[in-house]
């Protein structure tokens, strides 16, 4: 299988090489970072009201001290759809002073 030559394509290639079936629904975790806990919590509340995101967790990063919201989305991890979902979630996060930090596939679900 060929993947586009970008960050998302590289990650998809690695996931595929690890034996994950990318044609099936997977839990994709989108990571959004915030300096302030209140912003992270407001964003988490807002994003779970969106049809795209099923659940969201708020955690404080032990290493950096920033707040992280992990938005969980059930989807087929197709390159174009991942990019669109990432941009969409980040656009909402920006209004809460958050910024995207990539995505990953929940290894427990794979």
Steps between C-alpha positions, in 0.01 A plus 500: 500500500629845410465799732549872430841643584406708805474454878157335485609273218811395690300421813244303300782300336645417843160396635435286192845338531413412861212291366203728561222466242450858381183409310309446827364744756759594759512732800711798401622728778555865411726688744431867574718702738404792725695724736201546734291225660180705466549527121563125472188419699282741301629355172444141620140583592442670164663233284302206641182684397627471143383199298858414396648447849360227726695576820784722619742470791682789671843429647794704623828405333746398772801607293390838365222610735267582209146370489411244236160409367483164327200497266392147407354448153377173348589505132670316219854644504509622140761765424271775368238445772764512773629831369151644484410381851829634637444844344139511617582412862791744503279779364268456798795472741644828372195687630587364847872589475594142416719356229531161337775256589423223253308178525549134573319175479388352831723191528248328728237522229725389213 
